[in-house]
């Protein structure tokens, strides 16, 4: 599966699957027994502070527009989300390097473009890759 391959290539980074998209916003600080702390921190800012200080990668579902046994063409958005613009840009650079490949080491992902969205408390860089069979 493509999402499994993305996770493998992004090993070492905090990577969330499409089903985990709300996890950072719903995150709550817990005690050693897993109970919510009465005055514990919560939300996206606390997630950045306690879980992912360098930011996290949010994977999205793959939009496949030509799937056969031989070729799997489509687009996938991979988001770099961090507390600051520099941190989001640094995370996005790591994603591009790990997925984009080089001519001598092609990958099934071709970098297409990116969009930066700065909000109060976080920055999101959405990287778009075309998915393809090697050699296509």
N, CA and C of each residue as an Amber inpcrd file, in Angstrom:
protein
   408
   0.8400000  -1.1830000   0.0000000   0.0000000   0.0000000   0.0000000
   0.8870000   1.2480000   0.0000000   0.3970000   2.2870000  -0.6440000
   1.1490000   3.5280000  -0.7630000   1.3350000   4.2200000   0.5880000
   0.3060000   4.2390000   1.4280000   0.4390000   4.8840000   2.7380000
   1.4850000   4.1770000   3.5970000   1.5510000   2.8450000   3.5050000
   2.5750000   2.0960000   4.2450000   3.9710000   2.4850000   3.7580000
   4.1160000   2.6330000   2.4370000   5.4070000   3.0120000   1.8800000
   5.7920000   4.4230000   2.3250000   4.8330000   5.3350000   2.3440000
   5.1150000   6.6930000   2.8060000   5.6020000   6.6840000   4.2530000
   4.9150000   5.9320000   5.1080000   5.3200000   5.8460000   6.5110000
   6.7250000   5.2860000   6.6500000   7.0400000   4.2730000   5.8700000
   8.3700000   3.6650000   5.9250000   9.4420000   4.6720000   5.5030000
   9.1860000   5.4260000   4.4630000  10.1640000   6.4020000   3.9780000
  10.3350000   7.5820000   4.9360000   9.3240000   7.8150000   5.7680000
   9.3650000   8.9360000   6.7000000   9.6830000   8.5030000   8.1280000
  10.2560000   7.3040000   8.2730000  10.6230000   6.7860000   9.5880000
  11.5120000   7.7820000  10.3230000  11.2450000   7.9390000  11.6090000
  12.0110000   8.8660000  12.4280000  11.3160000  10.2010000  12.6250000
  10.3340000  10.4860000  11.7860000   9.5270000  11.6890000  11.9360000
   8.2080000  11.2950000  12.6090000   7.5420000  12.2420000  13.2470000
   6.2220000  11.9710000  13.7930000   5.2450000  11.9970000  12.6250000
   4.6950000  10.8280000  12.2820000   3.8250000  10.6940000  11.1130000
   2.4360000  10.2430000  11.5600000   1.4260000  10.9840000  11.1350000
   0.0430000  10.6310000  11.4300000  -0.6580000  10.1900000  10.1500000
  -1.4490000   9.1520000  10.2570000  -2.2010000   8.6250000   9.1190000
  -3.4630000   9.4630000   8.9060000  -4.1670000   9.2720000   7.7900000
  -5.3940000  10.0440000   7.5640000  -6.3990000   9.9240000   8.7160000
  -6.5130000   8.7660000   9.3240000  -7.4480000   8.5690000  10.4260000
  -7.0410000   9.2530000  11.7220000  -5.8090000   9.7370000  11.7910000
  -5.3100000  10.4050000  12.9950000  -5.2630000  11.9280000  12.8560000
  -5.9670000  12.4720000  11.8850000  -5.8890000  13.9050000  11.5840000
  -6.3090000  14.7970000  12.7500000  -7.2080000  14.3400000  13.5950000
  -7.6710000  15.1820000  14.7070000  -6.8630000  14.9740000  15.9880000
  -5.9560000  14.0240000  15.9900000  -5.1850000  13.6910000  17.1950000
  -4.4740000  14.8890000  17.8270000  -3.7270000  15.7080000  17.0800000
  -3.0190000  16.8240000  17.7250000  -3.9600000  17.8230000  18.4070000
  -5.0520000  18.1640000  17.7720000  -5.9870000  19.1180000  18.3490000
  -6.7200000  18.5870000  19.5620000  -6.8630000  17.2670000  19.6330000
  -7.5670000  16.6330000  20.7480000  -6.6140000  16.1280000  21.8290000
  -5.3060000  16.3280000  21.6370000  -4.3230000  15.7690000  22.5580000
  -4.4830000  16.3730000  23.9440000  -4.3560000  15.5300000  24.9690000
  -4.4660000  15.9570000  26.3650000  -3.3340000  15.3330000  27.1670000
  -2.7080000  16.1340000  27.9970000  -1.6460000  15.6390000  28.8640000
  -2.2350000  14.6440000  29.8670000  -1.5410000  13.5110000  30.0530000
  -2.0370000  12.4490000  30.9270000  -0.9890000  12.0660000  31.9610000
  -1.4510000  11.4710000  33.0660000  -0.5280000  11.0210000  34.1010000
   0.0150000   9.6370000  33.7550000   0.8120000   9.0620000  34.6610000
   1.4440000   7.7580000  34.4060000   0.4390000   6.6220000  34.2320000
  -0.7490000   6.7770000  34.7820000  -1.7880000   5.7420000  34.6540000
  -2.6770000   5.9800000  33.4340000  -2.3600000   6.9890000  32.6270000
  -3.1320000   7.2630000  31.4210000  -4.3700000   8.1180000  31.6540000
  -4.5240000   8.6480000  32.8730000  -5.6750000   9.4930000  33.1740000
  -5.3580000  10.9400000  32.8000000  -6.3520000  11.6410000  32.3400000
  -6.1860000  13.0440000  31.9900000  -5.8310000  13.8450000  33.2410000
  -4.7810000  14.6610000  33.1340000  -4.3860000  15.5020000  34.2650000
  -5.4190000  16.6110000  34.4490000  -5.7750000  16.8590000  35.6960000
  -6.8000000  17.8580000  35.9930000  -6.4510000  19.2310000  35.4170000
  -5.2120000  19.6360000  35.5650000  -4.7890000  20.9300000  35.0300000
  -3.7450000  20.7410000  33.9370000  -3.8510000  19.6200000  33.2370000
  -2.8990000  19.3200000  32.1790000  -3.1150000  20.1660000  30.9370000
  -2.0600000  20.2900000  30.1780000  -2.1450000  21.0360000  28.9270000
  -2.8720000  20.2010000  27.8850000  -3.4720000  20.8950000  26.9250000
  -4.1770000  20.1700000  25.8740000  -4.1720000  20.9690000  24.5810000
  -4.5240000  20.3140000  23.5090000  -4.6240000  20.9640000  22.2140000
  -3.3440000  20.9170000  21.3990000  -3.3820000  21.6020000  20.2660000
  -2.2830000  21.5760000  19.3080000  -0.9790000  22.1200000  19.8900000
  -1.0490000  23.2250000  20.6010000   0.1750000  23.7990000  21.1910000
   0.8400000  22.8430000  22.1530000   0.0410000  22.1550000  22.9600000
   0.5890000  21.1720000  23.9010000   1.1510000  19.9710000  23.1490000
   0.5180000  19.5820000  22.0480000   1.0170000  18.4660000  21.2300000
   2.4110000  18.8030000  20.6960000   2.5710000  20.0330000  20.1870000
   3.8940000  20.4560000  19.7200000   4.8980000  20.4300000  20.8670000
   4.5180000  20.8940000  22.0200000   5.4400000  20.9770000  23.1530000
   5.8340000  19.6090000  23.6920000   4.8880000  18.6860000  23.8200000
   5.1450000  17.4130000  24.4870000   5.4020000  16.2310000  23.5550000
   4.8250000  16.2420000  22.3740000   4.9070000  15.0710000  21.4950000
   5.7830000  15.3260000  20.2750000   5.5920000  16.4450000  19.6060000
   6.2700000  16.6940000  18.3330000   6.8460000  18.1100000  18.2820000
   7.9250000  18.3780000  19.0480000   8.4880000  19.7330000  19.0610000
   9.0090000  20.2000000  17.6960000   9.4150000  19.2720000  16.8450000
   9.8880000  19.6330000  15.5060000   8.7550000  19.6430000  14.4920000
   7.5290000  19.4010000  14.9560000   6.3830000  19.3290000  14.0540000
   6.0580000  17.8920000  13.7160000   5.0260000  17.7200000  12.9120000
   4.6110000  16.3730000  12.5220000   4.1920000  16.3420000  11.0700000
   4.1310000  15.1330000  10.5360000   3.7440000  14.9020000   9.1560000
   2.3330000  14.3290000   9.1600000   1.4480000  14.9500000   8.3830000
   0.0930000  14.4380000   8.2540000  -0.0650000  13.8490000   6.8600000
  -0.3270000  12.5480000   6.8000000  -0.5650000  11.8960000   5.5140000
  -2.0390000  12.0170000   5.1660000  -2.3160000  12.1430000   3.9020000
  -3.6890000  12.2160000   3.3910000  -3.9220000  11.0340000   2.4710000
  -5.1810000  10.7560000   2.1890000  -5.5060000   9.6520000   1.2850000
  -4.9510000   9.9570000  -0.1060000  -4.5350000   8.9150000  -0.7830000
  -3.9750000   9.0340000  -2.1210000  -5.1180000   9.1820000  -3.1190000
  -4.9800000  10.1120000  -4.0430000  -5.9600000  10.3110000  -5.1100000
  -5.4160000   9.6210000  -6.3600000  -5.8320000   8.3680000  -6.5570000
  -5.3340000   7.5880000  -7.6900000  -6.2430000   7.8200000  -8.8890000
  -5.6500000   8.1950000 -10.0320000  -6.4670000   8.4040000 -11.2190000
  -6.2030000   7.3990000 -12.3210000  -5.2590000   6.5050000 -12.1590000
  -5.0430000   5.4150000 -13.1140000  -4.3720000   4.2640000 -12.3810000
  -5.1770000   3.3000000 -11.9570000  -4.6300000   2.1710000 -11.2080000
  -4.7880000   0.8990000 -12.0300000  -3.6740000   0.3100000 -12.3730000
  -3.6650000  -0.9780000 -13.0620000  -2.6130000  -1.8360000 -12.3750000
  -2.4380000  -3.0370000 -12.8540000  -1.4040000  -3.9000000 -12.2930000
  -0.0070000  -3.3800000 -12.6040000   0.1110000  -2.5940000 -13.6750000
   1.4240000  -2.1420000 -14.1220000   1.7370000  -0.7300000 -13.6330000
   0.7550000   0.1490000 -13.6450000   0.9820000   1.5540000 -13.3370000
  -0.0150000   2.0120000 -12.2760000   0.4490000   2.8070000 -11.3250000
  -0.3910000   3.3740000 -10.2740000  -0.1060000   4.8740000 -10.2470000
  -0.9030000   5.6300000 -11.0010000  -0.6770000   7.0640000 -11.1240000
  -1.7040000   7.8270000 -10.3110000  -1.2540000   8.8640000  -9.6490000
  -2.1710000   9.6750000  -8.8660000  -1.4240000  10.8130000  -8.2040000
  -2.0600000  11.3910000  -7.1930000  -1.4370000  12.4630000  -6.4260000
  -1.6290000  12.1790000  -4.9540000  -0.6440000  12.5690000  -4.1710000
  -0.7480000  12.4510000  -2.7260000  -0.2560000  13.7600000  -2.1100000
  -1.0140000  14.2390000  -1.1250000  -0.6020000  15.4200000  -0.3630000
  -0.0080000  14.9520000   0.9570000   1.1380000  15.4950000   1.2830000
   1.8090000  15.2070000   2.5370000   2.0160000  16.5620000   3.2130000
   1.5350000  16.6980000   4.4480000   1.5920000  17.9830000   5.1320000
   2.6650000  17.9940000   6.2060000   3.4380000  19.0790000   6.2260000
   4.4050000  19.3400000   7.2930000   3.7660000  20.4070000   8.1760000
   3.4920000  20.0610000   9.4280000   2.8040000  20.9760000  10.3280000
   3.6810000  21.2060000  11.5550000   3.9360000  22.4730000  11.8480000
   4.8010000  22.8140000  12.9770000   4.3340000  24.1250000  13.5980000
   4.8910000  24.4320000  14.7560000   4.4870000  25.6280000  15.4940000
   4.9350000  26.9190000  14.8040000   6.0290000  26.8680000  14.0450000
   6.5640000  28.0710000  13.4000000   6.8220000  27.8170000  11.9230000
   6.9150000  28.8830000  11.1540000   7.2140000  28.7740000   9.7290000
   8.5710000  28.1130000   9.4800000   9.6580000  28.5330000  10.1630000
  10.9480000  27.8750000   9.9150000  10.9100000  26.3670000  10.2170000
  10.2280000  25.9770000  11.2890000  10.1480000  24.5500000  11.6300000
   9.3490000  23.7920000  10.5750000   8.2620000  24.3680000  10.0840000
   7.4530000  23.7100000   9.0480000   8.2470000  23.5910000   7.7430000
   8.9940000  24.6160000   7.3960000   9.8140000  24.5780000   6.1880000
  10.9200000  23.5350000   6.3010000  11.5350000  23.4130000   7.4790000
  12.5920000  22.4120000   7.6860000  12.0060000  20.9960000   7.5700000
  10.8440000  20.7910000   8.1420000  10.1910000  19.4850000   8.0520000
   9.8020000  19.1830000   6.6070000   9.3000000  20.1800000   5.8880000
   8.9340000  20.0010000   4.4770000  10.1640000  19.6220000   3.6460000
  11.3080000  20.2190000   3.9550000  12.5490000  19.8840000   3.2260000
  12.9280000  18.4270000   3.4630000  12.7580000  17.9410000   4.6920000
  13.0460000  16.5310000   4.9750000  12.1070000  15.6170000   4.1820000
  10.8500000  15.9840000   4.1040000   9.8790000  15.1830000   3.3560000
  10.2600000  15.1430000   1.8790000  10.5680000  16.3130000   1.2930000
  10.9730000  16.3630000  -0.1270000  12.1890000  15.4880000  -0.3690000
  13.1750000  15.5540000   0.5270000  14.4000000  14.7610000   0.3540000
  14.1260000  13.2680000   0.4580000  13.2590000  12.8680000   1.3510000
  13.0030000  11.4410000   1.5460000  12.0860000  10.8440000   0.4860000
  11.1790000  11.6470000  -0.0380000  10.2380000  11.1080000  -1.0190000
  10.6220000  11.4110000  -2.4560000  11.2420000  12.5580000  -2.6880000
  11.4950000  13.0090000  -4.0460000  12.4850000  12.1900000  -4.8310000
  13.4550000  11.5930000  -4.1640000  14.4370000  10.7770000  -4.8650000
  15.3550000  11.6040000  -5.7540000  16.2030000  10.9380000  -6.4310000
  17.1420000  11.5520000  -7.3630000  17.1020000  10.7440000  -8.6660000
  17.7000000  11.2850000  -9.7050000  17.7080000  10.5980000 -10.9930000
  18.3410000   9.2170000 -10.8770000  19.4090000   9.1100000 -10.0860000
  20.0800000   7.8200000  -9.9390000  19.3650000   6.9110000  -8.9390000
  18.4640000   7.4830000  -8.1380000  17.7020000   6.7150000  -7.1650000
  16.2410000   7.1380000  -7.2440000  15.5480000   6.7610000  -8.3130000
  14.1670000   7.2150000  -8.4660000  13.2480000   6.5920000  -7.4170000
  12.1840000   7.3060000  -7.1000000  11.1660000   6.8150000  -6.1820000
   9.8270000   6.8580000  -6.9150000   8.7910000   6.2870000  -6.3170000
   7.4810000   6.3670000  -6.9640000   6.8000000   7.7230000  -6.7480000
   7.5430000   8.7090000  -6.2490000   6.9580000  10.0130000  -5.9680000
   7.7160000  11.0950000  -6.7190000   6.9820000  11.9300000  -7.4210000
   7.6000000  13.0730000  -8.0970000   7.0200000  14.3400000  -7.4810000
   7.8910000  15.1520000  -6.9170000   7.4740000  16.4080000  -6.2970000
   6.8280000  17.3050000  -7.3450000   5.6450000  17.8440000  -7.0160000
   4.9330000  18.7070000  -7.9490000   4.9500000  20.1570000  -7.4690000
   4.4890000  20.3950000  -6.2510000   4.4820000  21.7590000  -5.7170000
   4.1810000  21.7450000  -4.2270000   4.1460000  22.9500000  -3.6590000
   3.8000000  23.0600000  -2.2480000   3.0470000  24.3610000  -2.0140000
   2.2870000  24.3600000  -0.9450000   1.4910000  25.5100000  -0.5440000
   1.7170000  25.7310000   0.9390000   2.0110000  26.9640000   1.3330000
   2.2390000  27.2820000   2.7440000   1.0420000  28.0350000   3.2950000
   0.5790000  27.5900000   4.4520000  -0.5840000  28.1790000   5.1230000
  -0.1770000  28.5290000   6.5470000   0.0030000  29.8330000   6.8230000
   0.3820000  30.2820000   8.1620000  -0.8710000  30.6840000   8.9320000
  -1.0350000  30.0890000  10.1000000  -2.1650000  30.3910000  10.9730000
  -1.6200000  30.8060000  12.3350000  -2.4920000  31.3000000  13.1890000
  -2.0840000  31.6540000  14.5360000  -1.8030000  30.3650000  15.3120000
  -0.5630000  30.1360000  15.6950000  -0.2030000  28.9620000  16.4830000
   0.3910000  27.8050000  15.7010000   0.3390000  27.8420000  14.3770000
   0.9420000  26.7680000  13.5850000   1.1090000  27.1970000  12.1320000
   1.9640000  26.4880000  11.4270000   2.1400000  26.6670000   9.9860000
   2.0600000  25.3050000   9.3360000   1.3920000  25.2530000   8.2060000
   1.2310000  23.9950000   7.4670000   1.7880000  24.1880000   6.0650000
   2.6780000  23.2840000   5.6730000   3.2010000  23.2690000   4.3120000
   2.6720000  21.9900000   3.6640000   1.8540000  22.1550000   2.6290000
   1.2530000  21.0080000   1.9370000   2.0910000  20.7250000   0.6960000
   2.7180000  19.5530000   0.6810000   3.5370000  19.1220000  -0.4560000
   2.7080000  18.1640000  -1.3080000   2.6950000  18.3860000  -2.6010000
   1.9750000  17.4960000  -3.5110000   2.9910000  16.7070000  -4.3290000
   2.7900000  15.3980000  -4.3650000   3.6220000  14.4890000  -5.1530000
   2.7310000  13.7270000  -6.1210000   3.2410000  13.4950000  -7.3220000
   2.5920000  12.5440000  -8.2170000   3.1090000  11.1790000  -7.8600000
   2.2300000  10.2100000  -7.8270000   2.6560000   8.8340000  -7.6060000
   2.7520000   8.1710000  -8.9550000   3.7280000   7.3080000  -9.0970000
   3.9360000   6.6480000 -10.3920000   4.7600000   5.3980000 -10.1930000
   4.6590000   4.5200000 -11.1250000   5.5270000   3.3430000 -11.1160000
   6.9170000   3.8060000 -11.5270000   7.9460000   3.1930000 -10.9810000
   9.3200000   3.5580000 -11.3220000   9.5050000   3.4340000 -12.8420000
  10.1080000   4.4590000 -13.4270000  10.3840000   4.4420000 -14.8590000
   9.2790000   5.0560000 -15.6890000   8.1700000   5.4730000 -15.0530000
   7.0720000   6.0600000 -15.8110000   7.2720000   7.5560000 -15.8850000
